[in-house]
């Protein structure tokens, strides 16, 4: 009787597994179909095959020694698509800077967190040529009161709660105004966050304001995709590493997520830097 009961139970388990499989298949297919429906960037351009990076072995360069670099990719938040997924396959040390209040800001934060990747708030701030260039929704402007600036920064921190720091989106005018930066840094201090100054203007007072508030701060040394997103430019930027920041670590490098050329350029830069 015991053997017969055990045999019957085996059939019961097989029946349960079959039912579960029938239920699970439609759920899996639904998820895949939703991923296929995600929008693609319209400005993505593929490089010709002859411009793709060479993969030959590169000997170490003793001139660089123990140089450390920090890489931040700006402007995430508008889309959550296959290109974002490709950027997310980069080494996890590369940080994502996400503009808040965009359609996919939270989704991109979640994707980055799945890779244990650092997230920054790419905080929209007033440029010198505003309104010709609009930094975006709820930006930090120099004509706002301290209370309103603090409220906006707090809103950004609440929307992207996994962020470990901020860097400025535009902001040449705002980052040159000490009162404005004091208000921003007071909120960062409360959240134990750091400030990477994108350094869009030489008169920036971010370092002073951050120091006064007890907030760790760094500044950008290299824009990787300026003047262009070519692979040749990636090689030139490698040569700039010691020139831009000869004594201090890390050297902070910023690029952007706007198209496939920028991804290919960054991949080549990382490959050369590691070599």
N, C-alpha and C positions, 0 to 999 in steps of 0.2 A: 504493500500500500504506500509506503514511503517513497519508493522509486516512482510509482505511477503519479503521485502528487507532484513530485519534482519535475517530471516530464511535462505535465499539464502547465505548470508555472512558466516553463520555457516558452511554450506557445503564447502565453499571455504577454510575456515581455516582447516577443516578436510583433504581436499585434499593436502594442503601445508604440513601439519604434516606428512602425509603418504609419500610424496615425500622426505621430509627431512630424515625420518627414513630409507628409502631405500638407500639414499646416505651415511648416517652416518655409517651404519652397516659394509660395507667393510673397511672403514677407521679404525674403532675400531679393527677389526680382524687383520688388517695388523700390528698394533702396538703390539698386543699380540704375534703374530707370531714372530716378530723381537725379543721380549724379550726372547722367548723360544730358539732362535738360539744363545744366548750369550754363550760364552765358560765357562766351569767350571774349577776350580783349580783341577789339577790332584792329588795333594798331600793331599786333604781333607780326613781326617780320622774321622770316627764316634767313640765316646767312647762307650764301653759296657754299657748296662743299669745299671749295678750294680755300675758304677762309676759316674753316674749322680749326681748332687748336691742334698743333702737333702733339703727339703723345710720347715723344722720345724721352729717354732718361735724362734728367738734368742734374749735374753734379752740385753738391752743396757749395754755397758761397760763404767763405769764412768772414767776409766783411760784415755780415749781418749778425753773426753770433747768436745771442739769445733774444733777438728782437721779438716782441710780442705785438700782435695787432688785434684790434677789436673792430668787427664789421657790423654795421647797422644797415638794414634795408628799409628805406622810407616808403610811405604812401600806400600801405595796405589799407583796405577797408571798403573799396568800391565794389570789388568782385570777390567771389569765392568759386574759383574755377580750376581747370586743369593746370593753368600756368602757376597759380598760387600753390597747387600741390607740388609742382616741380621745384619751386623755390623752397618748399618745406622739406625737400629731400637733401638740401645742402647740409653741411656739418651743423650739428646742433649748437655749436658755439656762436653761430651767426644769429644776431637778434633781429626781430621784426618790430618796426615802428609803425603803429596802426593809428590812422586818423580817426578820432571818435565821431560819433553821430553820423556815420555812413551806413548804407544798407547792410554791409557784411562785416562790420567792425568786430562784433562779438563772435561771429563764426570763425573768422581768421584767428582771433585770440584762442579759441578752443582748439583749432587745428595745430597751432604752435605749441600749446600746452601738452598736446598728445605726444609731441616730440621732446618734451622737457626743454623747450626753447624759451629764452628770455623774451619778454614782450615789453616794449616801451610805448608810452602814449606820444604819438606824433602830434603835439599840441599846436593847433592853428593859432598864429599870432600875427599881429598887424605888420605888414611890410611898409617900407617908405613910400611906395608908389600906390598905396591903397587910395581910391577904389579901383584903379586900373587893374591891379591884381587882388583878387578877393581870397583871403585865406580860408574861408569856409564858415560853416555854422558855428555859432557860439564862440567865435574867436576872441582872443585876448587883445583888447584895444587900449591904447594909452589914455583915452578919455573916459574910461570906466572908473568907477569908484573902487577903493580897495575891497570893500565888501562884495561888489559884483565880480571882481576878478577872482577873489577867493571862492565865491560860489560856483563860478564856471570851472575852475580847476578841480574843485571838489566833485562836481558833476562828472567830469572826465574820469576821475579816479574811481568813482562808483560804477561807471559804465564799463570800465576795463579794470576790474579789481585785481587781476593777476599781474598787472604791470609793475615792474621793479624800478622804473624811472621814466623820465620824459626826454624828448628832444623837440626842438621848435620846428614847426612847419611854416616856412617863410619867416616873418618875425624880425626883419632888420630894424624896424622902428621900435617895436616892443622891447627887444633885447637890449636896446640902447638906452632905455628909460629905467633908472634905478628904482623909482617908486613902484613901477609896474612889476619889475622883477622881484622886489622885496615881497610884494603881496603873493606872487606865484610861489616863491621859495618857502614862505611861511606854511603853506599847505603841504608842500613836499616834505618839510621837516616833520609834520604830524604823521605822515604816512611812511616815513623812513625810506624815502625814494631819492634817487640821484638825478642830476640834470646833465645831459650831454648837450652842450651848446653847438648847434649846427654851424655856428660862426659864419653867418651870412653877411656880417658887416664888422669891420675892424674896431668900431667904437662900442662893441658889445660890453655890457657890464654884468653879464651872467656870473662870471667867476667871482666878482666882488660881492654881489648879492647872495650868492650861494654860500660863500665863506662867512658872511655876516650872520646867515641863518643857521649855520652848522650843517649845510647840505653838501654832500660830496658832489663835485662837478668835474667835468672833463670837456675838452673841446675837440671839434672835428679838425683833422689835419689834412685829409685828402678826400675830395669828391671823385670817386672812381670813374663815373660816367661823364665827366667834364674834361675835354670839350665834346667827347663823343663816346659811343658804346662799342667801339671797335676792339678787336682782340689785340691789335698793335698798341692801342692806348693802355691796355692792361699791362703789357710789358713795360711801358714807360713809367707807369705808376709804381711798379716794383722798384725801379731805379730811384724813385723819389722817397722811398721809405725812410732812409737815414737822413736825407736832406731836410725833410719836413719836420722830423722829430728826432734829432740826433742823440739826445741824452736821456730822454724820458720814455717810460713804458706805461701803458700801451700807446701805440699809434692808432688813432681813431679814423676809420674809413667809412664813408657813407656812400651808398648808391641807392637806386630806386627799383621798383618792382613793375614798371609800366609795360615792358615788352620782352620778348624772347631774346633779343640781342643783349639786353642788360643782364639777363640770366647767364648767357653764354660767356659774356665778358667776365662776370664774377666767378664763374666756374674756372675760367682760365687763370684769373688772378690768384685764386686760392691754390690752384695746382702749382703755379710758379712760386708762390710764397712758401708752401710746404716744402718744395724742393730746395 
